[in-house]
Amino acid sequence: MEIEKIQKIEPIHLEELRKNVPNFTAPQSYLLLENNKILGWYDKKIHKTIPTPNIEVDDDVWQAALNINANCYENGKFIVK
């Protein structure tokens, strides 16, 4: 599947989603990195295969990375470079 376009959106806090969308749970995600640069997020519910090597992250970590628009992962932390 090819990406046709990318649209920048304002981050939405997980608490706000849970408040406005009954039974919302963020997906368990996997992070694909190359030289600490984030290449993509993957979810078992959406993707048939998860590229390796990857880092498994929980809902809160995924949301925190999105909230700061992280594009790198260094020393165990998401950062913007």
N, C-alpha and C positions, 0 to 999 in steps of 0.2 A: 504494500500500500504506500503510495507516495503522498507527501505533504503538499497540499495545494497552496496554502497560504498560512501565515502566522499573524495573529492579531494580539497586540499587547493589551492586557486587561489589568485592572486594579486588583491587588490581592484581597481576598476575602478571608477573614479569620475563621478558623474551624468552629469556634464557639458560635459565630453568627450563622454559619451554615446549619449547625445542629439546631439552633433556635428556630430558623426559618424553614427547614426541610425536615419533617418528622422522620425519625429513624435513620437519619443520614450517618453513614460511617465512611470515613476516608479509606481509600484502598490501601492494602499492604503493598508497599512499593519496593522496587529494586532499582538501584542507581548504577548506571554504567559510566565508568570513568576512563579517561585516557590522559595520562600525565597530569592527574589531579583535576582535569577539566571535565565538567559534567557533559556527557554526550546525550543522556536521555534517562527518563524514568519509565519503568516497566511495572506492570501489574498482572498477576496471574489470572485475574478475572477477564482481562482484555487480551493479553498476549499469549499465544500458544507456547512460545519459547522465550526464555529470559536469557539474554546474552551473558556470557561470563568472560572475565571475572566481574563480579558485581558486589554491591554492598546492600544488604537488606536493611530497610528502615521502617520504623513504625509510623503511625498516623501523625504523631506529634512532631517527630523529626522532619517528616515530609512537609508538613504545614509550616514549620519554622523556616525551612529552606526556601519555600515559595514566598513567604512573607518578606524576606530580604532580597528576593530575586537572585539567590546564590547561583554562581556559575562555576565555582570551584569547591573542592573538598580537600583541606590540608590539615594535617595534624589532628585529625578527628573532629574537625569543625567545618561547617559550611561558611563560605566567605564569598564576597564579590571582588573580582579582580578586573 
